[in-house]
Amino acid sequence: MDFVALEMIRGLQKLDTDNSYIIAVGPGEDRCLSETRNFRIVVLESSNYFIWEQILLPQLLKKVKADLLHCTSNTAPLNMHIPLVLTLHDIIFMEKKIGNNASMYQNLGRIYRRWIVPKILKKVHTVITVSDYEQTNIATAFPKLREQIVTVYNGVSPRFKPLTAFADPRFASWEKGSYWLLLGNTDPKKNLKNTLKAYACYLQESRHQKKMLLADLDQAHLDKLLIELDLHAIKEYLIVEEYIAHDLLVQVYNKAFAFLYPSVRESFGLPLLEAMACGIPVVTSDTSAIPEVAQDNVVYSHPNDINSIAAGMLQLENDPDLYDSLVAKGLARSTKFDWNQTAAKTLDIYEAVHLSK
């Protein structure tokens, strides 16, 4: 959600030189945005998100006499008296949980969203969401909002592109096409357990037995999973990078043979577009918003069917013509999603809200 907000704001900075913006951020050393003539950054000094959002942010709105508030990450202040635009990426927190390995922080966040979002939606002017799939979900759960929901697609940063040179020596030394790439998110909906099982099935059938790189996954967590799943035999085929900075992901994508994205539930699926933009084909799920975003430019499998995921991997590996066609189609598809378009549509919403006051 943070990356979506950052890219959208950067797009607005290029597009809108007339309106005045105040970007409220939390404390910390990271400086991801720069001020411009009409974009000012204000740090609200609290690491407690409830205090930041429900106390400090309303105080700022009153102080600066804001005309409109856009909250970009699902929640917003309850105590406000100006029009609210809310980006509601999904309502997964309102649905039955998938798995049960969330941290206390994640569980508290889920409780907070379940409590506050229905209250906010009674006051919101416009809800932005990131796919038609999610728009339907929200409208089904909150029928009175149906006419207030707008789909605004995410974009792909231009830094995600095919590379010929690799700045980081770790990636420069890897053979191109030598591994499958999996982002090692431990959220149950990302389907890590089934993917590891499917990879074991793939190894049994593959003539090439390509390794699998798990990015941003703790080695201790992986070792625990391999014991739980009785998959010790695949450990020698796994490459673990416990931390890869986001600006280095383009190099990791580029060196991969293909990207695995067998998620159970996505409101959009930005990583699959990033992989496409780097010229890497994708094996992904036939569920949620993924077909809307990927269309016929990927190999589909069912996330709950281990054999289906393995079959998708083998199909891509054994069919060079399919592989080459998906590289070309993926590159073309990724160009349809642009952060400048996201910013332009967002600005249109701001102006419509302002005119309706």
Sine and cosine of phi, psi and omega as CSV:
sin_phi,cos_phi,sin_psi,cos_psi,sin_omega,cos_omega
0.00,0.00,-0.60,0.80,0.00,-1.00
-0.90,0.44,-0.68,0.73,0.00,-1.00
-0.90,0.44,-0.62,0.79,0.04,-1.00
-0.88,0.48,-0.72,0.70,0.00,-1.00
-0.89,0.45,-0.69,0.72,-0.02,-1.00
-0.88,0.48,-0.73,0.68,-0.03,-1.00
-0.92,0.40,-0.61,0.79,0.03,-1.00
-0.90,0.43,-0.67,0.74,0.00,-1.00
-0.91,0.42,-0.67,0.74,0.04,-1.00
-0.87,0.49,-0.62,0.79,0.07,-1.00
-0.90,0.43,-0.67,0.75,0.03,-1.00
-0.90,0.44,-0.59,0.80,0.00,-1.00
-0.89,0.46,-0.57,0.82,0.04,-1.00
-0.97,0.22,-0.51,0.86,-0.17,-0.99
-1.00,0.02,-0.64,0.77,-0.19,-0.98
-0.90,-0.44,0.95,-0.32,0.05,-1.00
-0.95,-0.30,0.13,0.99,-0.08,-1.00
-0.98,-0.22,-0.79,0.61,-0.04,-1.00
-0.96,0.26,0.44,-0.90,0.03,-1.00
-0.99,-0.12,0.71,-0.70,-0.03,-1.00
-0.83,-0.55,0.62,-0.78,0.19,-0.98
-0.86,-0.50,0.85,-0.53,0.00,-1.00
-0.99,-0.17,0.93,-0.36,0.02,-1.00
-1.00,0.05,0.82,-0.58,-0.03,-1.00
-0.77,-0.64,0.26,-0.97,0.05,-1.00
-1.00,0.04,0.18,-0.98,0.01,-1.00
-0.95,0.30,0.38,-0.92,0.03,-1.00
0.52,-0.85,0.25,-0.97,-0.07,-1.00
-0.99,0.17,-0.42,0.91,-0.05,-1.00
-0.90,0.44,0.72,-0.69,0.07,-1.00
-0.81,-0.59,1.00,-0.04,-0.10,-0.99
-1.00,-0.04,-0.26,0.96,-0.02,-1.00
-0.83,-0.56,0.43,-0.90,0.11,-0.99
-0.88,-0.48,0.58,-0.81,0.05,-1.00
-0.95,0.32,0.51,-0.86,0.17,-0.99
-0.81,-0.58,-0.05,-1.00,-0.11,-0.99
-0.82,0.58,-0.64,0.77,-0.07,-1.00
-0.91,-0.42,0.24,0.97,0.08,-1.00
-0.84,-0.54,0.92,-0.40,-0.01,-1.00
-0.93,-0.38,0.65,-0.76,0.00,-1.00
-0.97,-0.24,0.77,-0.64,0.03,-1.00
-0.85,-0.53,0.81,-0.58,0.03,-1.00
-1.00,-0.03,0.83,-0.56,0.09,-1.00
-0.99,-0.13,0.90,-0.44,-0.24,-0.97
-0.99,0.10,0.96,0.26,0.18,-0.98
-0.44,-0.90,0.73,-0.68,0.07,-1.00
-1.00,0.01,-0.09,1.00,0.07,-1.00
-1.00,0.06,0.91,-0.42,-0.14,-0.99
-0.91,0.42,-0.60,0.80,0.01,-1.00
-0.88,0.48,-0.74,0.68,0.01,-1.00
-0.90,0.44,-0.68,0.73,-0.02,-1.00
-0.85,0.52,-0.73,0.68,-0.12,-0.99
-0.99,0.12,-0.63,0.78,-0.14,-0.99
-1.00,-0.07,-0.28,0.96,-0.02,-1.00
-0.88,-0.48,-0.84,0.54,-0.11,-0.99
-0.94,0.33,-0.65,0.76,-0.01,-1.00
-0.91,0.42,-0.72,0.70,0.08,-1.00
-0.86,0.50,-0.57,0.82,0.05,-1.00
-0.89,0.45,-0.66,0.75,0.03,-1.00
-0.91,0.42,-0.68,0.73,0.00,-1.00
-0.85,0.53,-0.66,0.75,0.00,-1.00
-0.93,0.36,-0.65,0.76,-0.05,-1.00
-0.91,0.42,-0.67,0.74,-0.08,-1.00
-1.00,-0.02,-0.08,1.00,-0.01,-1.00
0.83,0.56,0.80,0.60,-0.06,-1.00
-0.91,0.41,0.50,-0.86,0.04,-1.00
-1.00,-0.06,-0.40,0.92,-0.10,-0.99
-0.37,-0.93,0.58,-0.81,0.08,-1.00
-0.87,-0.50,0.77,-0.64,0.14,-0.99
-0.91,-0.41,0.92,-0.39,0.10,-1.00
-0.99,-0.15,0.79,-0.61,-0.25,-0.97
-0.98,-0.22,0.02,1.00,-0.14,-0.99
-0.70,-0.71,0.75,0.66,0.19,-0.98
0.99,0.12,-0.48,0.88,-0.06,-1.00
-0.84,-0.55,0.19,-0.98,-0.07,-1.00
-0.36,-0.93,0.21,-0.98,0.06,-1.00
-0.93,0.37,0.55,-0.84,0.09,-1.00
-0.99,0.14,-0.56,0.83,-0.11,-0.99
-0.99,-0.15,1.00,0.03,0.04,-1.00
-0.45,-0.89,0.42,-0.91,-0.10,-0.99
-0.74,-0.67,0.50,0.87,0.09,-1.00
-0.81,-0.59,0.31,-0.95,-0.01,-1.00
-0.86,0.51,0.65,-0.76,-0.02,-1.00
-0.91,-0.41,0.79,-0.61,0.25,-0.97
-0.96,-0.27,0.82,-0.58,-0.06,-1.00
-0.87,-0.49,0.82,-0.57,0.17,-0.98
-1.00,0.06,0.93,-0.36,0.02,-1.00
-0.95,-0.30,0.99,-0.10,-0.10,-0.99
-0.89,0.46,-0.60,0.80,0.02,-1.00
-0.24,-0.97,0.12,-0.99,0.11,-0.99
-0.84,-0.54,0.62,0.78,0.05,-1.00
-0.84,0.54,-0.58,0.82,-0.02,-1.00
-0.91,0.41,-0.29,0.96,0.04,-1.00
-1.00,-0.03,-0.16,0.99,-0.07,-1.00
-0.99,-0.12,0.18,-0.98,0.05,-1.00
-0.89,0.46,0.70,-0.71,-0.04,-1.00
-0.90,0.43,0.60,-0.80,0.12,-0.99
-0.98,-0.18,0.93,-0.36,-0.03,-1.00
0.97,0.23,-0.07,-1.00,-0.12,-0.99
-0.46,-0.89,0.63,0.78,-0.02,-1.00
-0.93,-0.36,0.44,0.90,-0.01,-1.00
-0.95,0.32,0.51,-0.86,0.06,-1.00
-0.97,0.23,0.17,-0.99,0.05,-1.00
-0.88,0.48,-0.63,0.78,0.02,-1.00
-0.88,0.48,-0.69,0.72,0.01,-1.00
-0.91,0.41,-0.65,0.76,0.01,-1.00
-0.91,0.42,-0.65,0.76,0.04,-1.00
-0.91,0.42,-0.63,0.78,0.05,-1.00
-0.89,0.46,-0.64,0.77,0.02,-1.00
-0.90,0.43,-0.69,0.73,0.02,-1.00
-0.88,0.48,-0.70,0.72,0.01,-1.00
-0.86,0.50,-0.73,0.68,-0.02,-1.00
-0.91,0.41,-0.66,0.75,0.01,-1.00
-0.89,0.46,-0.53,0.85,-0.02,-1.00
-0.98,0.19,-0.69,0.72,-0.21,-0.98
-1.00,-0.02,-0.55,0.83,-0.12,-0.99
-0.88,0.48,-0.73,0.68,0.04,-1.00
-0.84,0.54,-0.55,0.84,0.02,-1.00
-0.94,0.33,-0.66,0.75,-0.01,-1.00
-0.92,0.40,-0.61,0.79,-0.07,-1.00
-0.92,0.40,-0.25,0.97,0.10,-0.99
-0.97,0.23,-0.29,0.96,-0.08,-1.00
-0.92,-0.39,-0.22,0.98,-0.16,-0.99
-0.93,0.36,0.55,-0.83,0.09,-1.00
-1.00,0.08,-0.78,0.62,-0.03,-1.00
-0.66,-0.75,0.69,-0.73,0.10,-0.99
-0.96,-0.29,0.83,-0.55,0.14,-0.99
-0.99,-0.13,0.75,-0.66,0.17,-0.99
-0.75,-0.66,0.12,-0.99,-0.31,-0.95
-0.97,-0.25,0.01,1.00,0.06,-1.00
-0.36,-0.93,0.37,-0.93,0.08,-1.00
-0.91,0.41,-0.54,0.84,0.07,-1.00
-0.84,0.54,-0.74,0.67,-0.03,-1.00
-0.96,0.29,-0.53,0.85,0.07,-1.00
-0.86,0.50,-0.67,0.75,0.04,-1.00
-0.90,0.43,-0.67,0.74,0.04,-1.00
-0.85,0.52,-0.73,0.68,-0.04,-1.00
-0.92,0.40,-0.68,0.73,-0.01,-1.00
-0.91,0.41,-0.54,0.84,0.04,-1.00
-0.93,0.36,-0.66,0.75,-0.02,-1.00
-0.97,0.25,-0.54,0.84,-0.05,-1.00
-0.75,-0.66,0.97,0.22,-0.13,-0.99
-0.85,0.53,-0.53,0.85,-0.03,-1.00
-0.92,0.39,-0.29,0.96,-0.02,-1.00
-1.00,0.03,-0.09,1.00,-0.22,-0.97
-0.75,0.66,-0.66,0.75,-0.06,-1.00
-0.99,0.12,-0.06,1.00,-0.05,-1.00
-0.96,-0.28,0.08,1.00,-0.07,-1.00
-0.98,-0.21,0.73,-0.68,-0.01,-1.00
-0.79,-0.61,0.71,-0.70,0.10,-0.99
-1.00,0.02,0.81,-0.59,0.13,-0.99
-0.78,-0.62,0.93,-0.36,-0.05,-1.00
-0.93,0.37,0.51,-0.86,0.19,-0.98
-0.93,0.36,0.17,-0.99,0.04,-1.00
-0.86,-0.51,-0.06,-1.00,0.08,-1.00
-0.84,-0.55,0.78,-0.63,0.01,-1.00
-0.91,0.41,0.63,-0.78,0.01,-1.00
-0.90,0.44,-0.23,0.97,0.04,-1.00
-0.95,0.30,-0.27,0.96,0.09,-1.00
-1.00,0.08,0.97,-0.25,-0.10,-1.00
-0.37,-0.93,0.30,-0.95,0.09,-1.00
-0.88,0.47,0.69,-0.73,-0.02,-1.00
-0.92,-0.38,0.49,-0.87,0.14,-0.99
-0.91,-0.41,-0.27,0.96,0.03,-1.00
-0.76,-0.65,0.53,-0.85,-0.08,-1.00
-0.79,-0.61,0.89,-0.45,-0.11,-0.99
-0.96,0.27,-0.60,0.80,-0.05,-1.00
-0.99,0.15,0.82,-0.57,-0.07,-1.00
-0.89,0.46,-0.45,0.89,0.04,-1.00
-0.86,0.51,-0.71,0.71,-0.09,-1.00
-0.99,0.11,-0.49,0.87,0.02,-1.00
-0.89,0.46,-0.51,0.86,-0.06,-1.00
-0.99,0.11,-0.23,0.97,-0.02,-1.00
-0.98,0.17,0.61,-0.79,0.05,-1.00
-0.96,0.29,0.75,-0.67,0.00,-1.00
-0.91,0.41,0.73,-0.68,0.02,-1.00
0.99,0.16,0.26,0.97,-0.09,-1.00
-1.00,-0.01,-0.15,0.99,-0.06,-1.00
-0.58,-0.82,0.45,-0.89,0.24,-0.97
-0.99,0.12,0.59,-0.80,0.01,-1.00
-0.95,-0.31,0.76,-0.65,0.09,-1.00
-0.73,-0.69,0.82,-0.58,0.11,-0.99
-0.97,0.24,0.85,-0.53,-0.23,-0.97
-1.00,0.08,0.72,0.69,0.04,-1.00
-0.92,0.40,0.74,-0.67,-0.04,-1.00
-1.00,0.01,0.00,1.00,0.10,-1.00
-0.86,0.51,0.78,-0.62,-0.06,-1.00
-0.80,0.60,-0.52,0.85,-0.03,-1.00
-0.94,0.35,-0.26,0.97,0.06,-1.00
-0.99,0.17,-0.21,0.98,0.27,-0.96
0.95,0.31,0.61,0.79,-0.06,-1.00
-0.90,0.44,-0.67,0.74,-0.06,-1.00
-0.88,0.47,-0.76,0.66,0.00,-1.00
-0.90,0.44,-0.55,0.84,0.00,-1.00
-0.93,0.37,-0.64,0.77,0.06,-1.00
-0.90,0.45,-0.65,0.76,0.05,-1.00
-0.90,0.43,-0.66,0.75,0.01,-1.00
-0.91,0.42,-0.61,0.79,0.03,-1.00
-0.89,0.45,-0.61,0.79,0.07,-1.00
-0.89,0.47,-0.66,0.75,0.06,-1.00
-0.90,0.43,-0.66,0.75,0.04,-1.00
-0.84,0.54,-0.71,0.70,-0.04,-1.00
-0.87,0.49,-0.54,0.84,0.00,-1.00
-0.93,0.36,-0.48,0.87,-0.10,-0.99
-0.97,-0.25,-0.34,0.94,-0.15,-0.99
-0.97,0.22,0.62,-0.79,0.12,-0.99
-0.99,0.12,-0.29,0.96,-0.10,-1.00
-0.96,-0.27,-0.50,0.87,0.03,-1.00
0.75,0.67,0.85,0.53,0.04,-1.00
-0.92,0.39,0.54,-0.84,0.02,-1.00
-0.96,0.29,0.18,-0.98,0.05,-1.00
-0.82,-0.58,0.81,-0.58,0.06,-1.00
-1.00,-0.06,0.84,-0.55,0.07,-1.00
-0.97,-0.26,0.93,-0.36,-0.04,-1.00
-1.00,-0.05,0.65,-0.76,0.05,-1.00
0.87,0.50,0.74,0.67,0.06,-1.00
-0.74,-0.68,0.73,-0.68,0.00,-1.00
-0.95,0.32,0.75,-0.67,-0.03,-1.00
-0.87,0.49,-0.63,0.77,-0.01,-1.00
-0.90,0.44,-0.63,0.78,0.03,-1.00
-0.91,0.42,-0.67,0.74,0.03,-1.00
-0.89,0.45,-0.70,0.72,0.00,-1.00
-0.86,0.51,-0.65,0.76,0.03,-1.00
-0.89,0.46,-0.66,0.75,0.02,-1.00
-0.90,0.43,-0.67,0.74,-0.02,-1.00
-0.89,0.45,-0.59,0.81,0.07,-1.00
-0.93,0.38,-0.72,0.69,-0.02,-1.00
-0.86,0.51,-0.64,0.77,-0.08,-1.00
-1.00,-0.05,-0.01,1.00,-0.03,-1.00
0.83,0.56,0.78,0.63,-0.03,-1.00
-0.87,-0.50,0.59,0.81,-0.03,-1.00
-0.84,0.55,-0.55,0.83,-0.13,-0.99
-0.90,0.43,-0.38,0.93,-0.06,-1.00
-1.00,-0.01,-0.10,1.00,-0.12,-0.99
-0.86,0.52,-0.61,0.79,-0.04,-1.00
-0.92,0.39,-0.28,0.96,0.00,-1.00
-1.00,-0.08,-0.05,1.00,-0.09,-1.00
-0.98,-0.19,0.72,-0.69,0.12,-0.99
-0.94,-0.34,0.80,-0.59,-0.04,-1.00
-0.91,-0.42,0.84,-0.54,0.15,-0.99
-0.91,-0.40,0.97,-0.25,-0.14,-0.99
-0.92,0.39,-0.46,0.89,0.07,-1.00
-0.56,-0.83,0.81,-0.59,0.12,-0.99
-0.79,-0.61,0.88,-0.48,0.01,-1.00
-0.86,0.51,0.55,-0.84,-0.09,-1.00
-0.86,0.51,-0.57,0.82,-0.03,-1.00
-0.96,0.27,-0.13,0.99,0.07,-1.00
-0.99,-0.15,-0.11,0.99,-0.04,-1.00
-0.87,0.50,-0.55,0.84,-0.01,-1.00
-0.86,0.51,-0.58,0.82,0.02,-1.00
-0.94,0.34,-0.62,0.78,0.01,-1.00
-0.92,0.40,-0.69,0.72,0.07,-1.00
-0.85,0.53,-0.73,0.68,-0.12,-0.99
-0.90,0.44,-0.53,0.85,-0.03,-1.00
-0.99,0.11,-0.20,0.98,-0.07,-1.00
-0.97,0.25,0.42,-0.91,0.19,-0.98
-0.96,0.28,-0.71,0.71,0.02,-1.00
-0.31,-0.95,0.23,-0.97,-0.04,-1.00
-0.94,-0.33,0.76,-0.65,0.06,-1.00
-0.99,-0.15,0.81,-0.59,-0.02,-1.00
-0.62,-0.78,0.89,0.46,-0.09,-1.00
-1.00,0.04,0.76,0.64,-0.08,-1.00
-0.94,0.35,0.54,-0.84,0.03,-1.00
-0.98,0.22,-0.55,0.84,-0.16,-0.99
-0.45,-0.89,0.88,-0.47,0.05,-1.00
-0.72,-0.70,0.66,-0.75,0.12,-0.99
-1.00,0.09,-0.33,0.95,0.06,-1.00
-0.55,-0.83,-0.96,0.29,0.00,-1.00
0.96,-0.29,0.78,0.63,-0.07,-1.00
-0.85,0.53,-0.65,0.76,-0.03,-1.00
-0.85,0.53,-0.54,0.84,-0.01,-1.00
-0.93,0.38,-0.54,0.84,0.07,-1.00
-0.95,0.32,-0.60,0.80,0.06,-1.00
-0.88,0.48,-0.67,0.74,0.04,-1.00
-0.89,0.45,-0.73,0.69,0.04,-1.00
-0.83,0.56,-0.69,0.72,-0.04,-1.00
-0.90,0.43,-0.39,0.92,0.05,-1.00
-1.00,0.01,0.04,1.00,0.01,-1.00
0.98,0.18,0.49,0.87,-0.03,-1.00
-0.90,-0.43,0.81,-0.59,0.03,-1.00
-0.94,0.33,0.30,-0.95,-0.16,-0.99
-0.78,-0.63,0.69,-0.72,0.24,-0.97
-0.94,-0.33,0.87,-0.49,-0.14,-0.99
-0.61,-0.79,-0.08,-1.00,-0.11,-0.99
-1.00,-0.04,0.44,-0.90,0.03,-1.00
-0.99,-0.11,0.55,0.84,-0.11,-0.99
-0.83,-0.55,0.23,-0.97,0.12,-0.99
0.78,0.63,-0.72,-0.69,-0.10,-0.99
-1.00,0.08,-0.07,1.00,-0.12,-0.99
-0.87,0.49,-0.74,0.67,0.03,-1.00
-0.88,0.48,-0.52,0.85,0.05,-1.00
-0.89,0.45,-0.63,0.77,-0.04,-1.00
-0.99,0.12,-0.71,0.71,-0.12,-0.99
-1.00,0.08,-0.46,0.89,-0.08,-1.00
0.78,0.63,-0.73,-0.68,-0.11,-0.99
-0.99,-0.17,0.54,0.84,-0.11,-0.99
-0.95,-0.31,0.30,0.95,-0.04,-1.00
-0.61,-0.79,0.13,-0.99,0.20,-0.98
-0.99,-0.11,0.82,-0.57,-0.03,-1.00
-0.99,-0.11,0.54,-0.84,0.14,-0.99
-0.60,-0.80,0.17,-0.99,0.07,-1.00
-0.99,-0.14,0.79,-0.61,-0.14,-0.99
-0.90,0.43,-0.42,0.91,-0.01,-1.00
-1.00,-0.06,0.07,1.00,-0.03,-1.00
-0.90,-0.43,0.97,-0.23,-0.05,-1.00
-0.86,0.51,-0.68,0.73,-0.01,-1.00
-0.90,0.43,-0.54,0.84,0.02,-1.00
-0.92,0.38,-0.67,0.74,0.03,-1.00
-0.90,0.44,-0.72,0.69,0.01,-1.00
-0.88,0.47,-0.65,0.76,0.01,-1.00
-0.89,0.45,-0.62,0.78,0.05,-1.00
-0.89,0.45,-0.66,0.76,0.04,-1.00
-0.89,0.45,-0.72,0.70,-0.02,-1.00
-0.92,0.40,-0.62,0.78,0.03,-1.00
-0.86,0.50,-0.72,0.69,-0.02,-1.00
-0.92,0.40,-0.63,0.77,-0.04,-1.00
-0.94,0.34,-0.56,0.83,-0.12,-0.99
-1.00,-0.07,-0.04,1.00,-0.07,-1.00
-0.81,-0.59,1.00,0.02,-0.03,-1.00
-0.86,0.51,-0.58,0.82,0.01,-1.00
-0.91,0.42,-0.67,0.74,0.07,-1.00
-0.88,0.48,-0.71,0.71,-0.01,-1.00
-0.83,0.55,-0.79,0.62,-0.04,-1.00
-0.90,0.45,-0.61,0.79,-0.01,-1.00
-0.92,0.38,-0.61,0.79,0.00,-1.00
-0.95,0.30,-0.53,0.85,0.11,-0.99
-0.86,0.51,-0.76,0.65,-0.03,-1.00
-0.91,0.41,-0.71,0.71,-0.03,-1.00
-0.92,0.38,-0.61,0.79,0.01,-1.00
-0.91,0.42,-0.68,0.74,0.05,-1.00
-0.86,0.51,-0.68,0.73,0.01,-1.00
-0.92,0.39,-0.68,0.73,-0.03,-1.00
-0.90,0.44,-0.65,0.76,-0.06,-1.00
-0.89,0.45,-0.45,0.89,0.00,-1.00
-0.94,0.33,-0.21,0.98,0.00,-1.00
-0.98,0.22,-0.15,0.99,-0.08,-1.00
-0.87,-0.50,0.92,-0.39,-0.16,-0.99
-0.72,-0.69,0.74,-0.67,-0.04,-1.00
-0.91,0.41,-0.45,0.89,0.06,-1.00
-0.92,0.40,-0.59,0.81,0.10,-1.00
-0.92,0.40,-0.64,0.77,0.06,-1.00
-0.85,0.52,-0.72,0.69,0.00,-1.00
-0.90,0.43,-0.67,0.74,-0.03,-1.00
-0.89,0.45,-0.68,0.73,0.02,-1.00
-0.93,0.38,-0.58,0.82,0.05,-1.00
-0.91,0.41,-0.68,0.74,0.04,-1.00
-0.89,0.45,-0.62,0.78,0.08,-1.00
-0.85,0.53,-0.63,0.77,0.01,-1.00
-0.92,0.39,-0.70,0.71,0.05,-1.00
-0.82,0.57,-0.73,0.68,-0.05,-1.00
-0.92,0.39,-0.60,0.80,0.05,-1.00
-0.91,0.41,-0.65,0.76,0.04,-1.00
-0.89,0.45,-0.69,0.72,-0.03,-1.00
-0.89,0.45,-0.65,0.76,0.00,-1.00
-0.93,0.38,-0.44,0.90,-0.05,-1.00
-1.00,0.10,-0.11,0.99,-0.05,-1.00
-0.92,0.38,0.00,0.00,0.00,0.00
